[in-house]
């Protein structure tokens, strides 16, 4: 299991990453994102993780609701998981995941890519605000 104690919720993120590794080991790369999403849902359920799939959340600008967005998974009420099935993760995917954390008011997320020959994942943490006067 992949646990680093310096990361918040590392036990939970480690368990999620372990589930993703199992899915990638059995399916490999080359399927559409929805196939990995379904398989990851099965594996997380088998591992006893509570989650909602395609969890819809409101997006606000200041106090105005400006739309809705679905995150692939919302796990244990604490962590959002966004999955991809692309050749290589790029900065834009990381920026998207960070934006979701900000929009949903969450501190921790995972960006997981099943599209490469090796599983790729990034722990995403909400950036700390600089309070400069």
Helices and strands as residue ranges (DSSP letters): H 10-27, H 33-46, E 51-61, E 64-75, E 79-84, H 91-104, E 108-113, E 120-125
